[in-house]
Amino acid sequence: MRYAVELTPDDNGTLLATVPDLPEVATFGEDEEVALGHAIDAIATAIQGRMSDRETIPEPGTVGQHSVTLPALSVMKIALYRAMLAAGLRKSDLGRRLGWKPAQVDRLFNLRHASRVDQIEEAFRVLGKSLEIEVRDAA
């Protein structure tokens, strides 16, 4: 998942970083590299908030001059969240299907938690889905 980031110089000599696909994201950095790094964290925070509120997570739109790619584990968790919503389920429903405690299920959707891939795969299986990974040349 690669989100476009708009960088705009602000009055403090820093760069304001915003994400058109996620209007709630606004952060800054002293230079382009720092601003883009902060943008990844801000995107994760915004998506985590949307997941907590059971809101949809928009697909990334057209990538412009600047963009950031979310970590693979976060992408898997977001895909799992989308699959759960599409199935009309809540985390408690998923937990029952998996036979897991609520805290275990919560960690599956926590973008800051280093979940094991096999646990994510198991959650996809109980939703009737499979997880596939694709490797591409770097952009």
TORMAR-695745 format. One line per 2 residues: number of its first residue (from 1); for each residue y, z, x of N, C-alpha, C, O, CB. Coordinates in nm, 2 decimals, padded with zeros to 4 digits. Each point is the difference from the previous one (the first is absolute). Glycine has a CB too. Layout:
NUM = Y Z X Y Z X Y Z X Y Z X Y Z X; ...
END
This chain:
1 = -00.12 00.00 00.09 00.12 00.00 -00.09 00.12 00.00 00.09 00.03 00.09 00.07 -00.15 00.03 -00.26; 00.20 -00.23 00.18 00.12 -00.01 00.08 00.12 -00.01 -00.09 00.01 -00.09 -00.08 -00.14 -00.03 00.26
3 = 00.21 00.22 -00.17 00.12 00.01 -00.08 00.13 -00.05 00.08 00.01 00.04 00.11 -00.11 00.15 -00.24; 00.18 -00.26 00.06 00.13 -00.05 00.06 00.09 00.12 00.01 00.00 00.09 -00.09 -00.03 -00.32 00.00
5 = 00.10 00.24 00.20 00.10 00.10 00.02 00.14 -00.06 00.03 00.00 -00.09 00.09 -00.18 00.25 00.00; 00.28 -00.12 -00.15 00.13 -00.05 00.02 00.07 00.10 00.09 00.01 00.12 -00.03 00.01 -00.25 -00.19
7 = 00.04 00.09 00.34 00.07 00.08 00.09 00.15 -00.03 -00.01 00.04 -00.12 00.02 -00.24 00.14 00.13; 00.28 00.08 -00.18 00.14 -00.02 -00.01 00.08 00.10 00.09 -00.03 00.12 -00.02 00.00 -00.20 -00.22
9 = 00.12 00.04 00.32 00.07 00.10 00.08 00.09 00.08 -00.09 00.06 -00.04 -00.10 -00.05 -00.12 00.30; -00.01 00.29 -00.17 00.08 00.09 -00.08 00.12 00.05 00.08 00.02 -00.03 00.11 -00.22 00.10 -00.25
11 = 00.28 00.02 00.08 00.12 00.05 00.06 -00.02 00.09 00.12 00.09 00.03 00.07 00.02 -00.05 -00.29; -00.23 00.07 00.23 -00.03 00.10 00.11 -00.06 -00.06 00.12 -00.04 00.07 00.09 00.00 00.10 -00.27
13 = 00.04 -00.31 00.19 -00.06 -00.06 00.11 -00.15 -00.01 00.00 -00.06 -00.03 00.10 00.25 00.10 00.03; -00.25 -00.04 -00.25 -00.15 -00.01 -00.01 -00.03 -00.11 -00.10 00.09 -00.07 -00.05 -00.11 00.32 00.10
15 = -00.11 -00.28 -00.06 -00.04 -00.10 -00.10 -00.06 00.06 -00.12 -00.09 00.08 00.01 00.05 -00.24 00.18; 00.09 00.12 -00.30 -00.06 00.05 -00.13 -00.11 -00.10 -00.03 00.01 -00.12 00.00 00.21 00.21 -00.09
17 = -00.34 -00.03 00.06 -00.12 -00.08 -00.04 -00.03 00.03 -00.14 -00.02 00.11 -00.05 -00.07 -00.09 00.28; 00.08 -00.13 -00.31 -00.04 00.00 -00.14 -00.11 -00.10 -00.02 -00.02 -00.09 00.07 00.26 00.16 -00.14
19 = -00.31 -00.05 -00.04 -00.12 -00.08 -00.04 00.02 -00.05 -00.14 -00.01 00.07 -00.09 -00.14 00.06 00.24; 00.18 -00.26 -00.16 00.02 -00.06 -00.13 -00.11 00.02 -00.11 00.03 00.02 -00.11 00.10 -00.19 00.23
21 = -00.25 00.18 -00.07 -00.11 00.02 -00.10 -00.02 00.15 -00.04 -00.06 00.02 -00.10 -00.05 -00.21 00.21; 00.18 00.28 -00.04 -00.01 00.14 -00.03 00.15 00.05 00.00 00.04 00.05 00.11 -00.28 -00.02 -00.02
23 = 00.31 -00.04 -00.19 00.15 00.03 00.00 00.03 00.15 00.04 00.11 00.03 00.04 -00.08 -00.20 -00.21; -00.13 00.26 00.16 00.02 00.14 00.03 00.00 00.02 00.15 00.03 00.11 00.05 -00.13 -00.05 -00.26
25 = 00.06 -00.16 00.29 -00.01 00.01 00.15 00.13 -00.03 00.06 00.06 -00.10 -00.01 -00.30 00.04 00.00; 00.29 00.16 00.09 00.12 -00.01 00.08 -00.01 00.09 00.11 -00.02 00.12 -00.02 00.16 -00.19 -00.17
27 = -00.13 00.02 00.31 -00.01 00.08 00.12 00.09 -00.06 00.11 00.06 -00.10 -00.03 -00.30 00.18 -00.03; 00.24 -00.03 00.18 00.08 -00.06 00.10 -00.06 00.03 00.14 -00.10 00.07 00.01 00.30 -00.03 -00.15
29 = -00.14 -00.11 00.24 -00.05 00.02 00.14 00.11 -00.04 00.09 00.09 -00.08 -00.04 -00.33 00.04 -00.02; 00.24 00.09 00.18 00.10 -00.03 00.10 -00.01 -00.15 00.05 00.10 -00.05 00.04 -00.11 00.29 00.03
31 = -00.11 -00.30 -00.08 -00.01 -00.14 00.03 -00.11 -00.06 -00.09 -00.05 00.07 -00.08 00.12 -00.03 00.32; -00.10 -00.17 -00.22 -00.09 -00.07 -00.09 -00.14 00.07 00.00 -00.06 00.02 -00.10 00.19 -00.23 00.14
33 = -00.18 00.24 00.08 -00.13 00.05 00.02 -00.02 00.14 -00.08 -00.10 00.02 -00.07 00.08 -00.14 00.29; 00.12 00.20 -00.20 00.00 00.14 -00.06 00.01 -00.02 -00.15 -00.07 00.07 -00.08 00.17 00.04 00.29
35 = -00.01 -00.19 -00.26 00.02 -00.02 -00.14 -00.12 -00.05 -00.07 -00.04 00.04 -00.11 00.28 -00.09 00.15; -00.31 -00.05 00.03 -00.12 -00.05 -00.06 -00.11 00.10 00.00 -00.08 00.01 -00.10 00.14 -00.24 00.17
37 = -00.07 00.31 00.03 -00.10 00.11 00.00 00.03 00.10 -00.11 -00.10 00.05 -00.06 00.08 -00.08 00.31; 00.14 00.07 -00.27 00.04 00.09 -00.11 -00.03 -00.07 -00.13 -00.04 00.07 -00.10 00.21 00.04 00.24
39 = -00.16 -00.24 -00.15 -00.03 -00.07 -00.13 -00.14 00.01 -00.04 -00.03 00.02 -00.12 00.21 -00.18 00.18; -00.27 00.16 00.04 -00.15 00.02 -00.03 -00.02 00.13 -00.07 -00.07 00.02 -00.10 00.01 -00.17 00.30
41 = 00.12 00.26 -00.14 -00.01 00.13 -00.05 00.06 00.01 -00.14 -00.06 00.07 -00.09 00.06 00.03 00.32; 00.12 -00.16 -00.25 00.06 00.01 -00.13 -00.07 -00.08 -00.11 -00.01 00.05 -00.11 00.23 -00.03 00.23
43 = -00.28 -00.13 -00.08 -00.09 -00.07 -00.09 -00.12 00.08 -00.05 -00.03 00.01 -00.11 00.11 -00.23 00.22; -00.14 00.28 -00.01 -00.12 00.09 -00.03 00.04 00.11 -00.09 -00.07 00.03 -00.10 -00.03 -00.08 00.32
45 = 00.22 00.11 -00.20 00.05 00.11 -00.08 00.02 -00.05 -00.15 -00.03 00.07 -00.09 00.14 00.04 00.29; -00.04 -00.23 -00.21 00.03 -00.05 -00.13 -00.13 -00.04 -00.07 -00.01 00.03 -00.12 00.22 -00.12 00.21
47 = -00.31 00.03 -00.02 -00.12 -00.03 -00.07 -00.08 00.12 -00.04 -00.06 00.01 -00.11 00.05 -00.22 00.24; 00.01 00.32 -00.04 -00.06 00.12 -00.04 00.06 00.06 -00.12 -00.08 00.05 -00.09 00.03 -00.01 00.33
49 = 00.18 -00.04 -00.26 00.07 00.04 -00.12 -00.05 -00.08 -00.12 -00.02 00.06 -00.11 00.22 00.02 00.25; -00.21 -00.21 -00.13 -00.04 -00.08 -00.11 -00.14 00.03 -00.04 -00.04 00.01 -00.12 00.19 -00.19 00.20
51 = -00.24 00.21 00.02 -00.14 00.04 -00.03 00.00 00.13 -00.07 -00.08 00.02 -00.10 00.00 -00.15 00.30; 00.16 00.23 -00.16 00.00 00.13 -00.06 00.05 -00.01 -00.15 -00.04 00.08 -00.08 00.09 00.02 00.30
53 = 00.04 -00.20 -00.24 00.05 -00.02 -00.14 -00.08 -00.10 -00.08 00.04 -00.03 -00.11 00.19 00.09 00.20; -00.34 -00.11 -00.04 -00.09 -00.10 -00.06 00.08 -00.12 -00.04 -00.02 -00.07 -00.10 -00.12 00.25 00.01
55 = 00.23 -00.22 00.18 00.08 -00.12 -00.02 -00.07 -00.12 00.08 -00.08 00.02 00.09 00.30 00.12 -00.12; -00.18 -00.26 00.00 -00.05 -00.11 00.07 00.06 -00.01 00.14 00.11 00.05 00.02 -00.15 -00.17 -00.24
57 = -00.03 00.05 00.31 00.05 -00.02 00.13 00.02 -00.15 00.01 -00.10 -00.08 -00.01 -00.02 00.29 00.11; 00.24 -00.26 -00.07 00.02 -00.14 00.00 -00.06 -00.07 00.12 -00.01 00.06 00.11 00.22 -00.02 -00.23
59 = -00.26 -00.16 00.10 -00.05 -00.08 00.11 00.12 -00.04 00.09 00.11 -00.02 -00.06 -00.31 -00.06 -00.07; 00.18 00.07 00.26 00.12 -00.04 00.08 00.04 -00.14 -00.04 -00.08 -00.09 -00.03 00.00 00.23 00.22
61 = 00.21 -00.17 -00.19 00.05 -00.13 -00.03 00.01 -00.08 00.12 -00.07 00.02 00.10 00.20 00.08 -00.29; -00.03 -00.19 00.19 00.02 -00.09 00.11 00.05 00.08 00.12 00.09 00.08 -00.01 -00.04 -00.28 -00.14
63 = -00.11 00.17 00.27 00.04 00.07 00.12 00.12 -00.08 00.06 -00.01 -00.12 00.02 -00.22 00.21 00.02; 00.34 -00.02 00.00 00.11 -00.06 00.06 00.00 00.01 00.15 -00.10 00.00 00.06 00.23 00.05 -00.27
65 = -00.01 -00.03 00.26 00.01 00.01 00.15 -00.07 00.13 00.05 -00.05 -00.01 00.11 00.27 -00.11 -00.13; -00.21 00.23 -00.05 -00.07 00.12 00.04 -00.10 00.05 -00.10 00.02 -00.02 -00.12 00.19 00.08 00.24
67 = -00.32 -00.01 -00.06 -00.10 00.05 -00.09 -00.09 00.10 00.07 00.01 00.01 00.12 -00.01 -00.23 -00.24; -00.07 00.30 00.04 -00.09 00.10 00.06 -00.13 -00.01 -00.07 -00.01 -00.04 -00.12 00.20 00.20 00.18
69 = -00.30 -00.13 00.01 -00.13 00.00 -00.05 -00.06 00.14 -00.02 00.01 00.08 00.10 -00.05 -00.31 00.00; -00.01 00.27 -00.21 -00.05 00.13 -00.02 -00.14 00.01 00.07 -00.07 -00.10 00.02 00.19 00.12 -00.24
71 = -00.15 00.11 00.27 -00.13 00.02 00.06 -00.12 -00.04 -00.09 00.01 00.01 -00.12 00.10 00.17 00.26; -00.21 -00.23 -00.08 -00.12 -00.04 -00.08 -00.05 00.11 -00.09 -00.04 -00.04 -00.11 -00.02 -00.12 00.30
73 = 00.05 00.28 -00.14 -00.05 00.11 -00.09 00.09 00.01 -00.12 -00.06 00.03 -00.11 -00.04 00.09 00.31; 00.23 -00.13 -00.19 00.09 00.01 -00.11 -00.03 -00.11 -00.10 00.00 00.02 -00.12 00.17 00.09 00.27
75 = -00.19 -00.23 -00.09 -00.02 -00.12 -00.09 -00.13 00.03 -00.08 -00.01 -00.04 -00.12 00.12 -00.11 00.29; -00.22 00.20 -00.11 -00.12 00.03 -00.07 00.02 00.10 -00.11 -00.05 -00.02 -00.11 -00.08 -00.03 00.32
77 = 00.21 00.15 -00.18 00.03 00.11 -00.10 00.08 -00.06 -00.12 -00.02 00.04 -00.12 00.01 00.14 00.30; 00.10 -00.26 -00.15 00.09 -00.07 -00.11 -00.09 -00.09 -00.08 00.01 00.00 -00.12 00.19 00.01 00.27
79 = -00.29 -00.08 -00.09 -00.09 -00.09 -00.07 -00.09 00.08 -00.09 -00.03 -00.03 -00.12 00.03 -00.14 00.30; -00.05 00.29 -00.13 -00.08 00.09 -00.08 00.07 00.05 -00.12 -00.05 00.01 -00.11 -00.08 00.05 00.31
81 = 00.26 -00.02 -00.18 00.08 00.05 -00.10 00.02 -00.11 -00.11 -00.01 00.03 -00.12 00.13 00.12 00.28; -00.09 -00.27 -00.12 00.02 -00.11 -00.10 -00.13 -00.02 -00.08 00.01 -00.03 -00.12 00.16 -00.08 00.28
83 = -00.28 00.11 -00.09 -00.13 -00.02 -00.07 -00.03 00.11 -00.10 -00.05 -00.03 -00.11 -00.04 -00.09 00.31; 00.13 00.24 -00.16 -00.02 00.12 -00.10 00.09 -00.02 -00.12 -00.05 00.02 -00.11 -00.01 00.13 00.30
85 = 00.18 -00.19 -00.17 00.09 -00.02 -00.11 -00.05 -00.12 -00.09 00.00 00.01 -00.12 00.20 00.08 00.26; -00.24 -00.20 -00.08 -00.05 -00.11 -00.07 -00.12 00.03 -00.09 -00.02 -00.06 -00.10 00.11 -00.09 00.29
87 = -00.17 00.25 -00.14 -00.12 00.04 -00.08 00.04 00.10 -00.10 -00.08 00.05 -00.08 -00.06 -00.09 00.28; 00.27 00.08 -00.21 00.04 00.09 -00.10 -00.04 00.15 00.03 -00.01 00.08 -00.09 00.01 -00.27 -00.08
89 = -00.02 00.22 00.29 -00.05 00.13 00.04 00.11 00.08 00.07 00.10 -00.05 00.04 -00.33 -00.05 -00.01; 00.20 00.23 -00.03 00.08 00.10 00.07 -00.08 00.05 00.11 -00.12 -00.02 00.02 00.25 00.09 -00.23
91 = -00.06 00.01 00.30 -00.07 00.05 00.12 -00.11 00.09 -00.04 -00.11 00.01 00.06 00.32 -00.02 00.07; -00.19 00.09 -00.24 -00.11 00.09 -00.05 -00.12 -00.08 -00.04 -00.12 00.04 00.02 00.29 00.12 -00.10
93 = -00.15 -00.28 00.01 -00.11 -00.09 -00.03 -00.08 -00.05 00.12 -00.12 00.00 00.00 00.25 -00.07 -00.21; -00.05 00.03 00.31 -00.06 -00.05 00.12 -00.08 00.12 00.07 -00.11 -00.03 00.05 00.29 -00.14 -00.02
95 = -00.13 00.29 -00.03 -00.06 00.11 00.06 -00.14 00.03 -00.07 -00.10 00.03 00.07 00.32 00.06 -00.01; -00.22 -00.10 -00.19 -00.13 00.02 -00.07 -00.10 -00.10 00.03 -00.12 00.03 00.02 00.25 00.07 -00.20
97 = -00.08 -00.23 00.19 -00.10 -00.11 00.04 -00.05 00.02 00.14 -00.12 -00.03 00.03 00.24 -00.12 -00.18; -00.04 00.20 00.24 -00.04 00.02 00.14 -00.08 00.14 00.02 -00.07 00.01 00.09 00.27 -00.15 -00.02
99 = -00.18 00.23 -00.17 -00.05 00.13 00.02 00.07 00.08 00.10 -00.05 00.09 00.07 -00.17 -00.18 -00.13; 00.35 00.07 00.08 00.09 00.06 00.10 00.09 00.10 -00.07 00.03 -00.01 -00.12 -00.04 -00.19 00.26
101 = 00.06 00.29 -00.06 00.10 00.10 -00.04 00.13 -00.07 -00.01 00.03 -00.09 00.08 -00.16 00.29 00.02; 00.23 -00.15 -00.18 00.13 -00.06 -00.01 00.07 -00.01 00.13 00.07 -00.11 00.02 -00.05 00.21 -00.24
103 = -00.03 -00.01 00.31 00.07 -00.01 00.13 -00.05 -00.11 00.08 00.08 -00.07 00.08 -00.05 00.31 -00.08; -00.16 -00.27 -00.01 -00.06 -00.11 00.08 00.06 -00.14 -00.05 00.03 -00.09 00.07 -00.24 00.23 -00.03
105 = 00.22 -00.15 -00.18 00.06 -00.12 -00.06 00.14 -00.01 00.04 00.05 -00.11 00.03 -00.22 00.12 -00.22; 00.25 00.10 00.18 00.14 -00.01 00.04 00.02 -00.05 00.14 00.09 -00.08 00.02 -00.05 00.28 -00.17
107 = -00.12 -00.17 00.24 00.01 -00.04 00.14 -00.02 -00.15 00.01 00.06 -00.07 00.09 -00.14 00.29 -00.01; 00.00 -00.28 -00.17 -00.02 -00.15 00.00 00.13 -00.07 -00.03 00.01 -00.11 00.05 -00.25 00.15 -00.13
109 = 00.33 00.02 00.01 00.12 -00.06 -00.04 00.12 00.05 00.08 00.12 -00.04 -00.03 -00.21 00.00 -00.20; 00.07 00.12 00.33 00.10 00.05 00.08 00.02 -00.09 00.12 -00.09 -00.01 00.09 00.04 00.25 -00.16
111 = 00.16 -00.31 00.08 00.02 -00.10 00.10 00.02 00.06 00.14 -00.01 -00.07 00.10 00.11 -00.07 -00.27; -00.08 00.27 00.18 00.01 00.07 00.12 -00.13 00.07 00.05 00.00 00.05 00.11 00.24 -00.01 -00.17
113 = -00.34 -00.05 -00.02 -00.13 00.06 00.04 -00.09 -00.11 00.05 -00.01 -00.11 -00.05 00.03 00.29 -00.13; -00.09 -00.14 00.29 -00.09 -00.10 00.07 -00.13 00.00 -00.07 -00.10 00.06 00.06 00.22 -00.02 00.16
115 = -00.13 -00.10 -00.33 -00.13 00.00 -00.08 -00.10 -00.09 00.08 00.04 -00.09 00.08 00.08 00.12 -00.30; -00.25 00.00 00.20 -00.10 -00.08 00.06 -00.02 -00.13 -00.09 00.00 00.01 -00.12 -00.11 00.20 00.22
117 = 00.09 -00.32 -00.03 -00.02 -00.13 -00.07 -00.12 00.01 -00.09 00.00 -00.06 -00.11 00.11 -00.06 00.30; -00.22 00.18 -00.15 -00.12 00.01 -00.08 00.03 00.07 -00.14 -00.06 -00.04 -00.10 -00.08 00.04 00.31
119 = 00.23 00.09 -00.21 00.03 00.07 -00.12 00.08 -00.09 -00.09 -00.02 00.00 -00.12 00.03 00.22 00.24; 00.08 -00.30 -00.06 00.08 -00.10 -00.08 -00.10 -00.10 -00.06 00.02 -00.04 -00.11 00.19 00.08 00.26
121 = -00.30 -00.09 -00.07 -00.10 -00.10 -00.04 -00.08 00.06 -00.12 -00.03 -00.07 -00.10 00.02 -00.03 00.33; -00.03 00.22 -00.22 -00.08 00.07 -00.11 00.08 00.00 -00.13 -00.05 -00.02 -00.11 -00.07 00.16 00.28
123 = 00.25 -00.11 -00.16 00.09 00.01 -00.11 00.01 -00.14 -00.07 00.00 -00.02 -00.12 00.13 00.21 00.22; -00.12 -00.30 -00.01 00.01 -00.13 -00.05 -00.13 -00.04 -00.08 00.00 -00.06 -00.10 00.15 00.00 00.29
125 = -00.27 00.11 -00.13 -00.13 -00.03 -00.06 -00.01 00.05 -00.14 -00.05 -00.06 -00.09 -00.05 00.06 00.32; 00.15 00.13 -00.25 -00.01 00.06 -00.13 00.09 -00.07 -00.10 -00.01 00.02 -00.12 -00.06 00.20 00.22
127 = 00.17 -00.30 -00.05 00.09 -00.08 -00.09 -00.06 -00.14 -00.02 00.07 -00.08 -00.06 00.13 00.22 00.14; -00.31 -00.17 -00.02 -00.06 -00.13 -00.01 00.07 -00.10 00.09 00.00 -00.12 -00.03 -00.06 00.17 -00.20
129 = 00.11 00.00 00.34 00.08 -00.09 00.10 -00.07 00.02 00.13 -00.07 00.09 00.03 00.29 -00.07 -00.16; -00.19 -00.12 00.22 -00.04 00.01 00.14 00.12 -00.02 00.09 00.10 -00.06 -00.04 -00.33 -00.02 -00.02
131 = 00.23 00.13 00.18 00.11 00.00 00.09 -00.04 -00.11 00.11 -00.11 00.01 00.06 00.18 00.23 -00.10; 00.02 -00.33 00.06 -00.02 -00.10 00.10 00.12 00.00 00.10 00.11 00.02 -00.05 -00.25 -00.17 -00.11
133 = 00.11 00.13 00.28 00.11 00.00 00.10 00.01 -00.14 00.06 -00.10 -00.06 00.03 00.06 00.31 00.02; 00.17 -00.29 -00.03 00.02 -00.13 00.05 00.09 00.02 00.13 00.10 00.07 00.00 -00.12 -00.18 -00.23
135 = -00.02 00.04 00.34 00.08 00.00 00.12 00.07 -00.13 00.01 -00.06 -00.11 -00.01 -00.11 00.27 00.13; 00.30 -00.16 -00.09 00.08 -00.12 00.02 00.07 00.00 00.13 00.01 00.11 00.07 00.02 -00.12 -00.32
137 = 00.01 -00.10 00.30 00.09 -00.01 00.11 00.13 00.07 -00.03 00.05 -00.01 -00.11 -00.16 -00.21 00.19; 00.16 00.29 00.02 00.13 00.07 -00.01 00.11 -00.10 -00.03 00.00 -00.11 00.05 -00.08 00.30 00.10
139 = 00.17 -00.15 -00.23 00.11 -00.09 -00.03 00.11 -00.01 00.11 00.10 -00.07 -00.01 -00.14 00.12 -00.23
END
